[in-house]
Amino acid sequence: MVAEPPLPPTISAQLKHLLVHSSLPFRVEQIWSGCKNSRFADRFTLVIPFCLDYVKWDIAYNALFPSAAPDIVFSPNDEEFCPFLPIIDGEGEVIVVARLKKSVLWDWNSKDPSRLLKLVEEMRDWKGQYQRKCVGQIDDARLKFEINTILSR
Protein backbone atom coordinates (compact mmCIF):
# COMPACT_ATOMS: atom_id res chain seq x y z
CA MET A 1 0.00 0.00 0.00
CA VAL A 2 1.40 3.38 -1.04
CA ALA A 3 1.27 6.17 1.51
CA GLU A 4 -0.51 9.34 0.47
CA PRO A 5 1.60 12.47 0.01
CA PRO A 6 1.61 15.04 2.83
CA LEU A 7 -0.74 18.00 2.99
CA PRO A 8 0.65 21.39 1.85
CA PRO A 9 1.97 23.43 4.81
CA THR A 10 -0.93 25.91 4.94
CA ILE A 11 -3.56 23.16 4.82
CA SER A 12 -1.64 21.08 7.35
CA ALA A 13 -1.46 24.06 9.72
CA GLN A 14 -5.22 24.59 9.46
CA LEU A 15 -5.99 20.92 10.11
CA LYS A 16 -3.58 20.77 13.04
CA HIS A 17 -5.15 23.90 14.54
CA LEU A 18 -8.63 22.37 14.19
CA LEU A 19 -7.61 19.13 15.91
CA VAL A 20 -5.69 20.83 18.74
CA HIS A 21 -7.88 23.85 19.51
CA SER A 22 -11.42 22.57 19.02
CA SER A 23 -13.58 21.93 22.06
CA LEU A 24 -15.16 19.06 20.08
CA PRO A 25 -13.46 15.72 19.39
CA PHE A 26 -13.02 15.99 15.61
CA ARG A 27 -11.21 13.10 13.90
CA VAL A 28 -9.59 12.71 10.52
CA GLU A 29 -10.57 9.43 8.93
CA GLN A 30 -8.74 9.56 5.62
CA ILE A 31 -6.32 11.82 3.73
CA TRP A 32 -5.85 11.60 -0.03
CA SER A 33 -4.96 13.53 -3.16
CA GLY A 34 -7.46 14.65 -5.77
CA CYS A 35 -4.78 14.36 -8.47
CA LYS A 36 -2.65 11.46 -9.59
CA ASN A 37 1.08 11.89 -9.08
CA SER A 38 0.66 14.98 -6.92
CA ARG A 39 3.33 16.11 -4.47
CA PHE A 40 0.63 16.92 -1.93
CA ALA A 41 -2.62 15.48 -0.64
CA ASP A 42 -5.43 18.00 -0.60
CA ARG A 43 -8.51 16.20 0.75
CA PHE A 44 -9.55 14.52 3.94
CA THR A 45 -12.63 13.09 5.61
CA LEU A 46 -13.48 14.86 8.83
CA VAL A 47 -15.57 13.04 11.43
CA ILE A 48 -17.67 15.61 13.27
CA PRO A 49 -19.68 15.06 16.48
CA PHE A 50 -23.30 16.01 15.93
CA CYS A 51 -26.45 15.19 17.96
CA LEU A 52 -25.02 12.29 19.98
CA ASP A 53 -23.63 10.81 16.74
CA TYR A 54 -21.09 11.71 14.08
CA VAL A 55 -21.32 13.05 10.53
CA LYS A 56 -18.58 12.68 7.94
CA TRP A 57 -17.75 15.55 5.64
CA ASP A 58 -15.06 15.52 2.97
CA ILE A 59 -12.96 18.66 3.03
CA ALA A 60 -11.54 19.25 -0.45
CA TYR A 61 -8.83 21.82 -1.03
CA ASN A 62 -6.99 22.32 -4.31
CA ALA A 63 -3.30 21.43 -3.87
CA LEU A 64 -2.44 23.59 -6.90
CA PHE A 65 -4.13 26.59 -5.24
CA PRO A 66 -3.93 25.93 -1.47
CA SER A 67 -4.77 29.56 -0.72
CA ALA A 68 -8.34 29.01 -1.99
CA ALA A 69 -11.05 28.08 0.50
CA PRO A 70 -11.95 24.39 0.61
CA ASP A 71 -15.12 22.80 -0.64
CA ILE A 72 -17.12 20.77 1.85
CA VAL A 73 -18.82 17.65 0.55
CA PHE A 74 -21.58 16.73 2.97
CA SER A 75 -22.63 13.12 3.51
CA PRO A 76 -25.34 11.61 1.27
CA ASN A 77 -27.77 11.88 4.20
CA ASP A 78 -27.31 15.66 4.06
CA GLU A 79 -28.25 16.17 0.41
CA GLU A 80 -31.03 18.59 1.41
CA PHE A 81 -28.64 20.66 3.55
CA CYS A 82 -27.43 23.48 1.28
CA PRO A 83 -26.38 26.41 3.47
CA PHE A 84 -25.68 28.82 0.62
CA LEU A 85 -28.75 28.26 -1.53
CA PRO A 86 -30.94 31.36 -1.71
CA ILE A 87 -33.30 31.68 1.26
CA ILE A 88 -36.39 33.86 1.07
CA ASP A 89 -37.29 35.68 4.28
CA GLY A 90 -40.85 36.52 5.35
CA GLU A 91 -40.86 39.69 3.24
CA GLY A 92 -39.71 37.98 0.05
CA GLU A 93 -36.09 39.12 0.31
CA VAL A 94 -33.26 36.79 -0.60
CA ILE A 95 -30.97 36.49 2.43
CA VAL A 96 -28.21 34.19 1.20
CA VAL A 97 -25.91 37.14 0.47
CA ALA A 98 -26.21 38.35 4.06
CA ARG A 99 -25.39 34.85 5.30
CA LEU A 100 -22.42 34.54 2.97
CA LYS A 101 -21.06 37.95 3.97
CA LYS A 102 -21.08 36.82 7.61
CA SER A 103 -19.37 33.56 6.71
CA VAL A 104 -15.69 32.88 7.27
CA LEU A 105 -15.64 32.09 3.53
CA TRP A 106 -16.29 35.73 2.64
CA ASP A 107 -12.78 36.83 3.61
CA TRP A 108 -10.95 33.51 3.52
CA ASN A 109 -7.31 33.79 4.56
CA SER A 110 -5.35 30.59 4.04
CA LYS A 111 -2.47 31.91 6.16
CA ASP A 112 -4.72 32.05 9.24
CA PRO A 113 -4.60 28.54 10.75
CA SER A 114 -7.86 29.10 12.66
CA ARG A 115 -9.95 29.46 9.48
CA LEU A 116 -10.74 25.78 8.92
CA LEU A 117 -11.92 25.37 12.52
CA LYS A 118 -14.13 28.45 12.18
CA LEU A 119 -15.54 27.18 8.88
CA VAL A 120 -16.35 23.71 10.22
CA GLU A 121 -17.93 25.15 13.38
CA GLU A 122 -19.98 27.53 11.22
CA MET A 123 -21.22 24.73 8.96
CA ARG A 124 -21.97 22.55 12.00
CA ASP A 125 -24.03 25.39 13.53
CA TRP A 126 -25.93 25.88 10.27
CA LYS A 127 -26.59 22.15 10.09
CA GLY A 128 -28.05 22.37 13.61
CA GLN A 129 -30.31 25.24 12.51
CA TYR A 130 -31.35 23.23 9.47
CA GLN A 131 -32.17 20.18 11.62
CA ARG A 132 -34.24 22.33 13.99
CA LYS A 133 -36.17 23.69 11.00
CA CYS A 134 -36.82 20.15 9.76
CA VAL A 135 -38.01 19.09 13.21
CA GLY A 136 -40.30 22.12 13.34
CA GLN A 137 -42.11 20.80 10.28
CA ILE A 138 -42.96 17.50 11.99
CA ASP A 139 -46.34 17.39 13.71
CA ASP A 140 -45.43 15.21 16.71
CA ALA A 141 -44.89 16.95 20.06
CA ARG A 142 -43.02 14.04 21.69
CA LEU A 143 -40.66 13.65 18.73
CA LYS A 144 -39.98 17.40 18.71
CA PHE A 145 -39.16 17.28 22.42
CA GLU A 146 -36.77 14.33 21.98
CA ILE A 147 -34.97 15.84 19.02
CA ASN A 148 -34.68 19.27 20.63
CA THR A 149 -33.14 17.58 23.67
CA ILE A 150 -30.53 15.91 21.45
CA LEU A 151 -29.82 19.09 19.46
CA SER A 152 -29.17 21.08 22.63
CA ARG A 153 -26.18 18.88 23.50
C-alpha positions as CSV (number, residue, x, y, z in Angstrom):
1,M,0.0,0.0,0.0
2,V,1.4,3.4,-1.0
3,A,1.3,6.2,1.5
4,E,-0.5,9.3,0.5
5,P,1.6,12.5,0.0
6,P,1.6,15.0,2.8
7,L,-0.7,18.0,3.0
8,P,0.7,21.4,1.9
9,P,2.0,23.4,4.8
10,T,-0.9,25.9,4.9
11,I,-3.6,23.2,4.8
12,S,-1.6,21.1,7.3
13,A,-1.5,24.1,9.7
14,Q,-5.2,24.6,9.5
15,L,-6.0,20.9,10.1
16,K,-3.6,20.8,13.0
17,H,-5.2,23.9,14.5
18,L,-8.6,22.4,14.2
19,L,-7.6,19.1,15.9
20,V,-5.7,20.8,18.7
21,H,-7.9,23.9,19.5
22,S,-11.4,22.6,19.0
23,S,-13.6,21.9,22.1
24,L,-15.2,19.1,20.1
25,P,-13.5,15.7,19.4
26,F,-13.0,16.0,15.6
27,R,-11.2,13.1,13.9
28,V,-9.6,12.7,10.5
29,E,-10.6,9.4,8.9
30,Q,-8.7,9.6,5.6
31,I,-6.3,11.8,3.7
32,W,-5.9,11.6,0.0
33,S,-5.0,13.5,-3.2
34,G,-7.5,14.7,-5.8
35,C,-4.8,14.4,-8.5
36,K,-2.7,11.5,-9.6
37,N,1.1,11.9,-9.1
38,S,0.7,15.0,-6.9
39,R,3.3,16.1,-4.5
40,F,0.6,16.9,-1.9
41,A,-2.6,15.5,-0.6
42,D,-5.4,18.0,-0.6
43,R,-8.5,16.2,0.8
44,F,-9.6,14.5,3.9
45,T,-12.6,13.1,5.6
46,L,-13.5,14.9,8.8
47,V,-15.6,13.0,11.4
48,I,-17.7,15.6,13.3
49,P,-19.7,15.1,16.5
50,F,-23.3,16.0,15.9
51,C,-26.4,15.2,18.0
52,L,-25.0,12.3,20.0
53,D,-23.6,10.8,16.7
54,Y,-21.1,11.7,14.1
55,V,-21.3,13.0,10.5
56,K,-18.6,12.7,7.9
57,W,-17.7,15.6,5.6
58,D,-15.1,15.5,3.0
59,I,-13.0,18.7,3.0
60,A,-11.5,19.3,-0.4
61,Y,-8.8,21.8,-1.0
62,N,-7.0,22.3,-4.3
63,A,-3.3,21.4,-3.9
64,L,-2.4,23.6,-6.9
65,F,-4.1,26.6,-5.2
66,P,-3.9,25.9,-1.5
67,S,-4.8,29.6,-0.7
68,A,-8.3,29.0,-2.0
69,A,-11.1,28.1,0.5
70,P,-12.0,24.4,0.6
71,D,-15.1,22.8,-0.6
72,I,-17.1,20.8,1.8
73,V,-18.8,17.7,0.6
74,F,-21.6,16.7,3.0
75,S,-22.6,13.1,3.5
76,P,-25.3,11.6,1.3
77,N,-27.8,11.9,4.2
78,D,-27.3,15.7,4.1
79,E,-28.3,16.2,0.4
80,E,-31.0,18.6,1.4
81,F,-28.6,20.7,3.5
82,C,-27.4,23.5,1.3
83,P,-26.4,26.4,3.5
84,F,-25.7,28.8,0.6
85,L,-28.7,28.3,-1.5
86,P,-30.9,31.4,-1.7
87,I,-33.3,31.7,1.3
88,I,-36.4,33.9,1.1
89,D,-37.3,35.7,4.3
90,G,-40.8,36.5,5.3
91,E,-40.9,39.7,3.2
92,G,-39.7,38.0,0.0
93,E,-36.1,39.1,0.3
94,V,-33.3,36.8,-0.6
95,I,-31.0,36.5,2.4
96,V,-28.2,34.2,1.2
97,V,-25.9,37.1,0.5
98,A,-26.2,38.3,4.1
99,R,-25.4,34.9,5.3
100,L,-22.4,34.5,3.0
101,K,-21.1,37.9,4.0
102,K,-21.1,36.8,7.6
103,S,-19.4,33.6,6.7
104,V,-15.7,32.9,7.3
105,L,-15.6,32.1,3.5
106,W,-16.3,35.7,2.6
107,D,-12.8,36.8,3.6
108,W,-10.9,33.5,3.5
109,N,-7.3,33.8,4.6
110,S,-5.4,30.6,4.0
111,K,-2.5,31.9,6.2
112,D,-4.7,32.0,9.2
113,P,-4.6,28.5,10.7
114,S,-7.9,29.1,12.7
115,R,-10.0,29.5,9.5
116,L,-10.7,25.8,8.9
117,L,-11.9,25.4,12.5
118,K,-14.1,28.5,12.2
119,L,-15.5,27.2,8.9
120,V,-16.4,23.7,10.2
121,E,-17.9,25.2,13.4
122,E,-20.0,27.5,11.2
123,M,-21.2,24.7,9.0
124,R,-22.0,22.5,12.0
125,D,-24.0,25.4,13.5
126,W,-25.9,25.9,10.3
127,K,-26.6,22.1,10.1
128,G,-28.1,22.4,13.6
129,Q,-30.3,25.2,12.5
130,Y,-31.3,23.2,9.5
131,Q,-32.2,20.2,11.6
132,R,-34.2,22.3,14.0
133,K,-36.2,23.7,11.0
134,C,-36.8,20.2,9.8
135,V,-38.0,19.1,13.2
136,G,-40.3,22.1,13.3
137,Q,-42.1,20.8,10.3
138,I,-43.0,17.5,12.0
139,D,-46.3,17.4,13.7
140,D,-45.4,15.2,16.7
141,A,-44.9,16.9,20.1
142,R,-43.0,14.0,21.7
143,L,-40.7,13.6,18.7
144,K,-40.0,17.4,18.7
145,F,-39.2,17.3,22.4
146,E,-36.8,14.3,22.0
147,I,-35.0,15.8,19.0
148,N,-34.7,19.3,20.6
149,T,-33.1,17.6,23.7
150,I,-30.5,15.9,21.5
151,L,-29.8,19.1,19.5
152,S,-29.2,21.1,22.6
153,R,-26.2,18.9,23.5
